Amino acid sequence: MGISGFEPSFLVGIEPFVGRELCEVALLEWRPADRDLAAGTVAVEFVFEEGCLRIVNGLDENRIEVGAAHPDHIRHRLGR
C-alpha cells in the first residue's frame, strides 16, 4: 500500500506537486446535467502553481486526478 491507503499506481502523475507550496483547497461537488449515480459526491482539490490535483470518489474506489476539473463540478473554495 502507498500513501494513506492508495496503491502506488494511483500516485502516478503527482510528482510535480511533491514539495510544492499549496495555493488553495476546494471541495468540488459533482452536479452533472444528466443526473447520474455519482451526483452529489464531493472531491477534494489541491491547487498548486504547477496545476491541480484532486482526490475523487470513483464509486467503488477513490482515485487521484491531475489537471483541470470537469466543468460539471461545482467548486466550493475553502478560505484561508
C-alpha positions as CSV (number, residue, x, y, z in Angstrom):
1,M,0.0,0.0,0.0
2,G,1.1,3.6,-0.7
3,I,0.3,6.9,1.0
4,S,-2.9,6.9,3.0
5,G,-4.2,3.6,1.6
6,F,-3.7,4.4,-2.1
7,E,-1.9,1.8,-4.3
8,P,1.3,3.2,-5.7
9,S,-0.2,3.0,-9.3
10,F,-2.7,5.7,-8.2
11,L,0.1,8.1,-7.3
12,V,1.5,8.3,-10.8
13,G,1.4,11.8,-12.0
14,I,1.6,13.6,-8.7
15,E,5.4,14.0,-8.8
16,P,5.2,17.7,-10.0
17,F,3.4,18.6,-6.8
18,V,5.6,17.0,-4.2
19,G,7.4,19.6,-2.1
20,R,5.5,22.5,-3.8
21,E,3.6,25.2,-2.0
22,L,-0.2,24.7,-1.7
23,C,-2.0,27.7,-3.1
24,E,-5.7,26.8,-2.5
25,V,-8.0,24.0,-1.4
26,A,-11.6,23.5,-2.7
27,L,-14.4,21.0,-2.5
28,L,-15.8,20.0,-5.9
29,E,-19.4,18.8,-5.9
30,W,-20.3,16.6,-8.8
31,R,-23.5,18.0,-10.4
32,P,-23.8,16.7,-14.0
33,A,-26.5,18.0,-16.3
34,D,-27.9,14.4,-16.7
35,R,-28.1,13.2,-13.1
36,D,-26.1,10.1,-12.6
37,L,-25.2,7.7,-9.7
38,A,-22.3,9.8,-8.6
39,A,-24.3,13.1,-8.4
40,G,-23.6,14.9,-5.2
41,T,-20.3,13.2,-4.5
42,V,-17.5,15.5,-3.4
43,A,-13.9,15.6,-4.5
44,V,-11.1,17.5,-2.7
45,E,-9.0,19.7,-5.0
46,F,-5.5,20.9,-4.1
47,V,-4.3,23.8,-6.3
48,F,-0.6,24.5,-6.9
49,E,1.2,26.9,-9.2
50,E,2.0,23.8,-11.3
51,G,-1.6,22.7,-11.6
52,C,-4.4,20.9,-9.8
53,L,-4.6,17.6,-8.0
54,R,-7.9,16.0,-6.9
55,I,-8.9,13.1,-4.8
56,V,-12.3,11.9,-6.2
57,N,-14.8,9.3,-5.4
58,G,-14.7,6.6,-8.2
59,L,-17.8,5.0,-6.6
60,D,-16.1,1.6,-6.0
61,E,-12.7,3.2,-5.0
62,N,-11.1,6.6,-4.6
63,R,-8.8,7.8,-7.3
64,I,-6.4,10.7,-8.0
65,E,-6.8,13.0,-11.0
66,V,-4.5,15.7,-12.2
67,G,-5.4,18.7,-14.4
68,A,-8.5,20.8,-14.8
69,A,-11.7,19.5,-13.2
70,H,-14.6,18.5,-15.4
71,P,-17.0,21.5,-15.9
72,D,-19.9,19.6,-14.2
73,H,-18.2,20.2,-10.8
74,I,-19.5,23.0,-8.6
75,R,-16.4,24.5,-6.9
76,H,-16.6,25.4,-3.2
77,R,-13.4,27.2,-2.3
78,L,-12.2,26.8,1.3
79,G,-11.0,30.2,2.7
80,R,-7.6,30.9,4.2
